[in-house]
Amino acid sequence: MKKILLVDDSATMLMSMEAILKRAGLDVAKAMNGQQALQTIPVFRPDLMITDLNMPGMDGITLIREAKKLPMMRFKPALMLTTESQQSKRLEAKAAGACGWLVKPVKPEQLLAVVKQVVPGA
């Protein structure tokens, strides 16, 4: 079973995304911020991390940059899921290691299609 780590400071967003991914047969862990995510990664060992951009403390771009320093995340995909659509932010996220960008609100079928694209066997 493929493991997805969701990172968002919105409990509502985490719950709805978790429901979509679990219905698709995926194992899901959640973190409310970047620091919590970095503590979860070594224990959960996700196949994919999906993170919000704007969060208190550590933004999603910084989180991806820090996560990519961990050996178990170096070659794992990371997606940005945010309300932002600025090209400069997209480029910054890509430079940090993000492999994709989804704009909220994301449709369940769109989310699952992207997850299947970046995580073979999901």
C-alpha positions as CSV (number, residue, x, y, z in Angstrom):
1,M,0.0,0.0,0.0
2,K,1.4,3.4,-1.0
3,K,1.9,6.0,1.7
4,I,0.9,9.7,1.3
5,L,1.9,12.4,3.8
6,L,-0.6,15.4,3.7
7,V,0.7,18.7,5.2
8,D,-1.8,21.6,5.6
9,D,-2.6,23.9,8.4
10,S,-6.3,23.5,7.6
11,A,-7.9,20.6,9.5
12,T,-10.9,20.7,7.0
13,M,-8.5,20.4,4.0
14,L,-6.6,17.5,5.7
15,M,-9.9,15.6,6.4
16,S,-11.3,16.0,2.9
17,M,-8.0,15.0,1.2
18,E,-7.5,12.1,3.6
19,A,-11.0,10.8,2.8
20,I,-10.4,10.9,-1.0
21,L,-7.0,9.2,-0.7
22,K,-8.1,6.5,1.7
23,R,-11.1,5.7,-0.5
24,A,-8.6,5.1,-3.2
25,G,-6.8,2.5,-1.0
26,L,-3.9,4.7,0.0
27,D,-2.3,4.9,3.5
28,V,-2.4,8.5,4.8
29,A,-0.6,10.4,7.5
30,K,-1.3,14.0,8.3
31,A,0.7,16.9,9.6
32,M,-0.5,20.4,10.5
33,N,2.8,22.2,9.8
34,G,6.3,21.7,8.4
35,Q,7.9,20.8,11.7
36,Q,5.4,18.1,12.4
37,A,5.9,16.8,8.8
38,L,9.6,16.6,9.2
39,Q,9.1,14.5,12.4
40,T,6.6,12.3,10.7
41,I,8.7,11.5,7.6
42,P,11.3,9.2,9.2
43,V,8.6,7.1,11.0
44,F,5.9,7.0,8.2
45,R,8.3,6.9,5.2
46,P,5.9,8.3,2.7
47,D,5.9,7.5,-1.1
48,L,4.6,11.0,-1.7
49,M,4.3,14.3,0.2
50,I,1.5,16.7,-0.6
51,T,1.9,20.1,1.1
52,D,0.2,23.4,1.3
53,L,2.3,26.5,0.5
54,N,1.2,29.0,3.0
55,M,1.5,27.7,6.6
56,P,2.7,29.3,9.8
57,G,6.3,28.7,10.9
58,M,7.6,26.9,7.8
59,D,6.1,27.3,4.3
60,G,5.6,24.4,1.9
61,I,8.6,25.4,-0.2
62,T,10.9,25.4,2.8
63,L,9.4,22.1,3.9
64,I,10.1,20.4,0.5
65,R,13.7,21.8,0.6
66,E,14.2,20.4,4.1
67,A,12.5,17.0,3.4
68,K,14.6,16.5,0.3
69,K,17.7,16.6,2.6
70,L,16.4,13.4,4.2
71,P,17.8,10.2,2.6
72,M,14.3,8.5,2.4
73,M,12.8,11.6,0.7
74,R,15.6,12.5,-1.8
75,F,14.0,10.7,-4.7
76,K,10.3,10.7,-3.5
77,P,7.9,13.1,-5.2
78,A,6.5,16.2,-3.5
79,L,3.4,18.0,-4.7
80,M,2.3,21.6,-3.8
81,L,-1.4,22.1,-3.2
82,T,-2.3,25.7,-2.7
83,T,-4.6,28.6,-3.6
84,E,-1.5,30.4,-5.1
85,S,-1.0,30.4,-8.8
86,Q,1.9,32.8,-9.3
87,Q,4.5,31.6,-11.7
88,S,7.4,32.8,-9.5
89,K,6.2,30.6,-6.6
90,R,5.8,27.6,-9.0
91,L,9.4,28.0,-10.1
92,E,10.6,28.4,-6.6
93,A,8.8,25.2,-5.6
94,K,10.2,23.3,-8.5
95,A,13.7,24.5,-7.6
96,A,13.1,23.2,-4.1
97,G,12.1,19.8,-5.5
98,A,8.4,19.9,-6.1
99,C,7.3,17.8,-9.1
100,G,3.8,19.2,-9.4
101,W,1.5,22.1,-8.5
102,L,-2.3,21.7,-7.8
103,V,-4.5,24.7,-7.2
104,K,-7.2,24.5,-4.4
105,P,-9.9,23.6,-4.6
106,V,-8.8,20.4,-6.3
107,K,-11.4,17.9,-7.6
108,P,-11.0,14.4,-6.2
109,E,-10.6,12.8,-9.7
110,Q,-7.8,15.4,-10.5
111,L,-6.0,14.7,-7.2
112,L,-6.1,11.0,-7.7
113,A,-5.0,11.3,-11.4
114,V,-1.9,13.3,-10.3
115,V,-1.1,10.9,-7.4
116,K,-1.3,7.9,-9.8
117,Q,1.0,9.8,-12.2
118,V,3.7,10.5,-9.7
119,V,3.5,7.4,-7.6
120,P,3.6,4.2,-9.8
121,G,1.2,1.6,-8.4
122,A,-0.9,4.0,-6.4
